[in-house]
Amino acid sequence: MLLTTTPTIEGRPIREYLGIVTAETIIGANIVKDLFAGIRDIVGGRSGTYERVIEQARVNALQELEAKAAQMGADAVVGIDLDFETVGSGGSMLMVVASGTAVRL
């Protein structure tokens, strides 16, 4: 399955548009991660802990998007857009929404 943010795939004409496909993932950061991120905020630098949480949420959303597109009979998803939002009390959870167009090449 090809996943791309571009509207087309060079050298691979789109034969059929199957429709919009979306996937959502919500992942929480626990209190230990918050503690270490808070320390990192004080001393400066990147927060590897939160970066890993964001990466995991993105990977999960794209895997779910791919699975849903496969169920539709697609062999690619074009025009993928990723949106990141914080949700929950105090923004304690991260939501990633992936959307695109399922196609047959």
ROSEKOL-918295 format. One line per 2 residues: number of its first residue (from 1); their letters; for each residue x, y, z of N, C-alpha, C. Coordinates in Angstrom, 2 decimals, m for minus. Example, Ala and Ser with C-alpha at 12.3 -4.5 7.8 and 13.67 -1.06 7.14 Angstrom:
2
1 = as = 13.19/m5.69/7.80/12.30/m4.50/7.80/13.20/m3.30/7.80  12.85/m2.25/7.08/13.67/m1.06/7.14/12.90/0.03/7.87
END
This chain:
105
1 = ml = 0.86/m1.18/0.00/0.00/0.00/0.00/0.90/1.23/0.00  0.64/2.13/m0.92/1.36/3.39/m0.98/0.59/4.45/m0.21
3 = lt = 1.28/5.18/0.64/0.69/6.28/1.39/1.48/7.53/1.05  0.80/8.59/0.61/1.50/9.80/0.23/0.69/11.05/0.51
5 = tt = 1.40/12.12/0.76/0.73/13.41/0.96/0.45/14.10/m0.37  1.04/13.61/m1.44/0.83/14.23/m2.75/m0.49/13.76/m3.36
7 = pt = m1.08/14.56/m4.27/m2.36/14.18/m4.86/m2.25/13.10/m5.95  m1.05/12.85/m6.42/m0.82/11.83/m7.44/0.45/11.06/m7.11
9 = ie = 0.65/9.96/m7.83/1.87/9.16/m7.68/2.52/9.11/m9.06  3.69/9.66/m9.17/4.37/9.76/m10.46/4.51/8.39/m11.11
11 = gr = 4.09/8.31/m12.37/4.20/7.08/m13.13/3.14/6.04/m12.81  2.21/6.34/m11.94/1.16/5.41/m11.54/m0.19/6.10/m11.65
13 = pi = m0.84/6.04/m12.78/m2.13/6.74/m12.92/m3.20/6.15/m12.00  m4.03/7.03/m11.49/m5.14/6.61/m10.63/m6.27/6.12/m11.52
15 = re = m6.67/4.86/m11.34/m7.76/4.28/m12.13/m9.12/4.54/m11.51  m9.17/4.57/m10.17/m10.46/4.71/m9.51/m10.29/5.38/m8.15
17 = yl = m11.16/6.35/m7.88/m11.21/7.00/m6.57/m12.27/6.28/m5.74  m11.87/5.77/m4.59/m12.78/4.97/m3.77/m13.45/5.79/m2.66
19 = gi = m12.92/6.94/m2.35/m13.52/7.79/m1.33/m12.55/8.22/m0.26  m13.04/9.09/0.58/m12.24/9.61/1.68/m12.11/8.54/2.76
21 = vt = m10.93/8.45/3.32/m10.68/7.51/4.40/m10.04/8.30/5.55  m10.48/8.02/6.78/m9.95/8.73/7.95/m9.61/7.74/9.06
23 = ae = m8.72/8.17/9.93/m8.36/7.37/11.11/m7.99/8.33/12.23  m8.38/7.98/13.43/m8.10/8.81/14.59/m7.40/7.98/15.66
25 = ti = m6.45/8.60/16.32/m5.77/7.96/17.44/m5.69/8.97/18.57  m6.02/8.52/19.77/m5.85/9.37/20.96/m4.93/8.62/21.90
27 = ig = m3.88/9.29/22.32/m2.90/8.65/23.18/m2.59/9.60/24.34  m2.43/9.04/25.51/m2.18/9.86/26.70/m0.73/9.80/27.11
29 = an = m0.29/10.88/27.73/1.04/10.90/28.34/0.82/10.75/29.84  1.51/9.81/30.44/1.27/9.57/31.87/2.03/10.55/32.75
31 = iv = 1.80/10.46/34.05/2.38/11.42/34.99/3.91/11.37/35.01  4.50/10.20/34.80/5.96/10.09/34.79/6.51/10.86/33.60
33 = kd = 5.87/10.69/32.43/6.31/11.43/31.25/6.16/12.92/31.47  5.06/13.33/32.10/4.84/14.75/32.39/5.93/15.29/33.31
35 = lf = 6.32/14.50/34.31/7.35/14.92/35.25/8.67/15.15/34.52  9.10/14.19/33.71/10.37/14.33/32.99/10.31/15.45/31.95
37 = ag = 9.16/15.62/31.31/9.01/16.71/30.35/9.08/18.06/31.07  8.51/18.13/32.29/8.57/19.36/33.07/10.00/19.72/33.43
39 = ir = 10.79/18.72/33.78/12.21/18.96/34.08/12.92/19.45/32.83  12.64/18.83/31.70/13.25/19.22/30.43/12.85/20.66/30.08
41 = di = 11.62/21.04/30.41/11.15/22.39/30.14/11.96/23.41/30.95  12.31/23.04/32.17/13.07/23.95/33.04/14.51/24.09/32.55
43 = vg = 15.15/22.98/32.22/16.56/23.02/31.83/16.77/23.25/30.34  15.71/23.16/29.56/15.82/23.40/28.12/16.11/22.13/27.34
45 = gr = 15.95/22.21/26.05/16.22/21.07/25.18/14.96/20.39/24.71  15.14/19.37/23.94/14.02/18.62/23.37/13.49/17.61/24.37
47 = sg = 12.20/17.32/24.25/11.59/16.32/25.12/11.43/15.03/24.32  12.39/14.15/24.46/12.34/12.87/23.76/11.13/12.05/24.15
49 = ty = 10.70/12.20/25.40/9.53/11.46/25.88/8.29/11.84/25.08  8.03/13.13/24.97/6.85/13.57/24.22/7.01/13.32/22.72
51 = er = 8.23/13.43/22.22/8.46/13.13/20.80/8.09/11.68/20.49  8.42/10.77/21.39/8.07/9.36/21.17/6.56/9.15/21.22
53 = vi = 5.87/9.86/22.12/4.41/9.76/22.20/3.78/10.26/20.90  4.26/11.39/20.40/3.73/11.94/19.15/3.99/10.99/18.00
55 = eq = 5.20/10.44/17.94/5.53/9.51/16.86/4.64/8.27/16.92  4.42/7.73/18.11/3.58/6.54/18.26/2.16/6.82/17.80
57 = ar = 1.62/7.98/18.17/0.26/8.35/17.76/0.18/8.48/16.24  1.19/9.10/15.63/1.21/9.26/14.17/1.27/7.91/13.47
59 = vn = 2.14/7.04/13.94/2.28/5.70/13.35/0.96/4.93/13.48  0.34/4.99/14.65/m0.94/4.29/14.86/m2.01/4.80/13.91
61 = al = m2.11/6.12/13.75/m3.12/6.70/12.86/m2.89/6.28/11.42  m1.64/6.28/10.97/m1.35/5.89/9.59/m1.59/4.39/9.36
63 = qe = m1.29/3.57/10.35/m1.56/2.13/10.23/m3.06/1.88/10.14  m3.85/2.59/10.93/m5.30/2.44/10.88/m5.85/2.95/9.54
65 = le = m5.30/4.06/9.05/m5.70/4.61/7.75/m5.44/3.58/6.65  m4.27/2.97/6.68/m3.90/1.96/5.69/m4.84/0.76/5.75
67 = ak = m5.17/0.30/6.96/m6.06/m0.85/7.11/m7.46/m0.54/6.58  m7.97/0.65/6.87/m9.30/1.03/6.39/m9.31/1.14/4.87
69 = aa = m8.24/1.68/4.29/m8.16/1.80/2.83/m8.10/0.41/2.19  m7.37/m0.51/2.80/m7.29/m1.87/2.27/m8.66/m2.54/2.29
71 = qm = m9.45/m2.29/3.34/m10.81/m2.85/3.41/m11.69/m2.33/2.27  m11.37/m1.13/1.80/m12.13/m0.54/0.69/m11.64/m1.06/m0.66
73 = ga = m10.56/m1.83/m0.67/m10.00/m2.35/m1.91/m8.97/m1.44/m2.54  m8.45/m0.50/m1.79/m7.46/0.45/m2.30/m6.07/m0.16/m2.31
75 = da = m5.23/0.37/m3.19/m3.82/0.01/m3.13/m2.94/1.23/m2.88  m3.61/2.38/m2.63/m2.88/3.60/m2.26/m3.84/4.57/m1.58
77 = vv = m3.25/5.47/m0.80/m3.99/6.60/m0.24/m3.21/7.84/m0.61  m3.86/8.77/m1.31/m3.20/10.00/m1.75/m3.76/11.19/m0.98
79 = gi = m3.01/12.28/m1.01/m3.46/13.51/m0.37/m3.61/13.40/1.13  m2.75/12.63/1.78/m2.87/12.42/3.23/m2.56/13.72/3.97
81 = dl = m3.42/14.01/4.95/m3.25/15.16/5.84/m3.24/14.64/7.26  m2.30/15.13/8.05/m2.22/14.76/9.46/m2.51/15.99/10.31
83 = df = m3.42/15.85/11.26/m3.74/16.93/12.19/m3.45/16.46/13.61  m2.84/17.32/14.41/m2.48/17.01/15.79/m3.20/17.99/16.70
85 = et = m3.88/17.48/17.73/m4.60/18.31/18.69/m4.43/17.73/20.08  m4.47/18.59/21.09/m4.51/18.09/22.46/m5.96/18.09/22.92
87 = vg = m6.32/17.07/23.67/m7.68/16.92/24.18/m7.61/16.48/25.63  m8.75/16.44/26.28/m8.81/16.00/27.67/m8.59/17.16/28.62
89 = sg = m8.75/16.87/29.89/m8.58/17.92/30.90/m7.12/18.35/30.94  m6.91/19.62/30.74/m5.55/20.16/30.76/m4.72/19.76/29.56
91 = gs = m5.36/19.29/28.49/m4.62/18.89/27.30/m3.71/17.71/27.54  m4.16/16.78/28.37/m3.31/15.66/28.79/m3.23/14.54/27.76
93 = ml = m4.01/14.63/26.70/m3.99/13.57/25.69/m3.76/14.19/24.32  m3.15/13.42/23.44/m2.86/13.87/22.08/m3.74/13.10/21.11
95 = mv = m4.39/13.83/20.22/m5.20/13.22/19.17/m4.54/13.48/17.83  m4.40/12.43/17.05/m3.89/12.55/15.69/m4.98/12.04/14.75
97 = va = m5.31/12.87/13.77/m6.29/12.50/12.76/m5.57/12.46/11.43  m5.68/11.31/10.75/m5.11/11.15/9.41/m6.27/11.00/8.43
99 = sg = m6.20/11.72/7.32/m7.24/11.59/6.30/m6.59/11.65/4.92  m7.26/11.04/3.97/m6.75/11.03/2.61/m7.82/10.43/1.70
101 = ta = m7.43/10.20/0.45/m8.33/9.61/m0.53/m7.82/8.22/m0.91  m8.66/7.23/m0.70/m8.32/5.85/m1.07/m8.50/5.70/m2.57
103 = vr = m7.51/5.11/m3.24/m7.54/4.97/m4.70/m7.05/3.60/m5.13  m7.42/3.24/m6.36/m6.83/2.09/m7.04/m5.96/2.62/m8.16
105 = l = m4.76/2.11/m8.23/m3.82/2.55/m9.27/m3.91/1.66/m10.49
END
